[in-house]
Amino acid sequence: MALIVQKFGGTSVGSIERIQAVADRVIASRAAGHEVVVVVSAMSGETDRLLRLAKEIDPHPHPRELDALLSTGEQVTIALLAMALQHKGQSAVSLTGAQVPIETDTAHNKARIERIDGTRLRSALAAGQVVIVAGFQGVTASGDITTLGRGGSDTTAVALAAALQADECAIYTDVDGIYTTDPRIESRARRLDRITYEEMLEMASLGAKVLQTRSVEFAMNYRVPVRVLSSFTDGPGTLVTSEENNMEAPRVSGIAFSRNEAKITVVAVPDRPGIAHAILGPVSAANINVDVILQNVSEDGKTDFTFTVERNDFDRALQILRGVAAELGAADVRGDTGIVKVSVVGVGMRSHAGIAASMFETLAKENINIQMISTSEIKISVVIAEKYLELAVRALHAAFGLDEVGS
């Protein structure tokens, strides 16, 4: 008997009809002989509604109380799904994160899972019950409710699968798998049968929204097989797995992109040891993530220092750096929010030369100027003007043979 952890997102449980459909899917899994643990998100739009209520009272609500509020969204869903299963004749029990318990650190609104006690879950499964767990939440050692941040239900599901040594973690979403790129931009994008943890981690961190980055890290660290499936249509989905199970790796598996990018340049800063830390230290201290970094060749003892941040951190970073620039004697600080990052990703890059050259040639043919470049072992990212995003994605998708036509 296989143990399956199934996770259903907000759109999958967005109405009573959808919850009934999830119950039918769970019962079908039980009928196939599987033990089932279900992780659910709040109903679609509910977390945003609760957040709006909180901010009507206080624009900056206390993190502990905000977690206490936001966690109620999932509590509604688990109870409704348990009722639906029981009404259909399937024994089921709903558990909050605290009832499992899923123990986390004390970082409210962005807590990290530290330990899961699977005793209660295993007892319920042994009794023939379907266990329904509230995603996105946990509890501290002192009993305070915490939440795991946006997309945290994915992390809950993968962490439970790891703790219970489940045979598979199935993530049900509103898409039927992982695609070579966003089908809304490239209609010839195709669903991948499988993708490695490393590729999925890069795709998630580079803008692909199908899986939360932390959930992929969990899956990779504990080697949990993850399958991304549609809640609305049947199909094999996409298996996220280890590289050794993906021997026929293509050169490039997908094209990822991120619109949430902004660029900042500190102009004519004195070129001396420690200047990078002097610029980026205050930005990091403000909990602002820096991504692509470029330092120009020094001329007359001065250099331009450029880096990217998330667009929603742009104004704060710019404000910090104007003060830093004045202290350092830099000529100016300039910003640009009209940029995007486009990336090619594939474990096959490790054994295939010329990927970067092909990427740059393709963009050059489309007269797309590359402003910045960043690479890793299985990824090449470029920063370009936002107006060229769709053109770049489509051109690269075709250049690396990812189009569905003829594949």
Secondary structure as UniProt FT lines:
FT   STRAND          3..8
FT   HELIX           11..13
FT   HELIX           16..31
FT   TURN            32..33
FT   STRAND          35..40
FT   TURN            44..45
FT   HELIX           46..57
FT   HELIX           63..70
FT   HELIX           72..87
FT   TURN            88..89
FT   STRAND          92..95
FT   TURN            97..101
FT   STRAND          102..104
FT   TURN            108..109
FT   STRAND          113..116
FT   HELIX           119..126
FT   TURN            127..128
FT   STRAND          130..134
FT   TURN            135..136
FT   STRAND          137..139
FT   TURN            141..142
FT   STRAND          145..147
FT   TURN            150..151
FT   HELIX           152..163
FT   TURN            164..165
FT   STRAND          168..173
FT   TURN            183..185
FT   TURN            187..188
FT   STRAND          194..196
FT   HELIX           197..205
FT   TURN            206..207
FT   HELIX           213..222
FT   STRAND          226..230
FT   STRAND          238..241
FT   HELIX           243..245
FT   TURN            247..248
FT   STRAND          254..270
FT   TURN            273..274
FT   HELIX           275..285
FT   TURN            286..287
FT   STRAND          290..295
FT   TURN            300..301
FT   STRAND          302..310
FT   HELIX           311..313
FT   HELIX           314..328
FT   STRAND          332..345
FT   HELIX           347..351
FT   HELIX           355..365
FT   TURN            366..367
FT   STRAND          372..376
FT   TURN            377..378
FT   STRAND          379..385
FT   HELIX           386..388
FT   HELIX           389..399
FT   TURN            400..401
FT   TURN            405..406
//
